[in-house]
Amino acid sequence: MSFDYHAVSGDYQYRALQSGHPVQRFWHGGKLMMIDRLVRPYVLPGAHLLEIGCGSGNLLLQAIVPGVVPVALDLSRQALTFVHGRLSDLQARASYPQDFLLIQGIGEALPFCNASFDLILLSEVIEHLAAPQDVIREAARLLRPGGRLLVTTPNYRSLWPLLEWLVDRLNMAPKMAGEQHISRFDADSLRLLLEMAGLRIDYFGSIYLLAPFLALVSQSLAYRDLESELKSPPAAGMILAAVASKT
């Protein structure tokens, strides 16, 4: 792993959501809508949630409902420190989550028993790994029967390579191509990855076909377009999104 993930600020995704360029704000905010539509309806009190590669914790916190036990895992100690502060603040203000756990590490080998989690989030992680099949297999091991895994990753059969090149050239984010992003996926290869782990695909599609560009004009217009994309996923959205379950 050549990229220094410890050099990325622990609050990077949070700052991008709150005060980034309009496209950045929508890019991170749209994922919260994705959590609301694809995941949160299935999160019940008492559920155990794990986010592998949690970053600033935006998605994990969005998925939390009263009574759940969230677990945040990331390679970066800075990210975990920031997430600890966010979870502690949520705990103090809303009386939940009552318990949470932070783990520094990678997702290929986790210190949990089989069937420990009801929901696992794996958002834009597998493209960073030389052997992404290992983390998918580990996630499948940790899911309880009926548990769900959300996976997102860039779609390299879309405009994503062009956007990646542009973002790298403009230094809008830590460099991605060839440094952070070392595994590439399209719809067929992501489906195969999930099926080979023995998971059943319940939802499959892509997002961010036009919506990020609409954010340059209007955030509300971009969110309306994303709502449509989540209901009727386009084939060539820049981010692949799948929800798979363990039977």
Secondary structure, DSSP 4 states (H G I P E B T S, - for coil): --S-GGGS-TTHHHHHHHHS-HHHHHHHHHHHHHHHHHTGGG--TT-EEEEES-TT-HHHHHH--TT-EEEEEES-HHHHHHHHHHHHHHHHHHS--S--EEEES-TTS-S--TT-EEEEEEES-GGG-S-HHHHHHHHHHHEEEEEEEEEEEEBTTTTHHHHHHHHHHHTSSS-TBTTTB---B-HHHHHHHHHHTTPEEEEEEEE-SSHHHHTTT-HHHHHHHHHHHHHS--SS-SEEEEEEE--
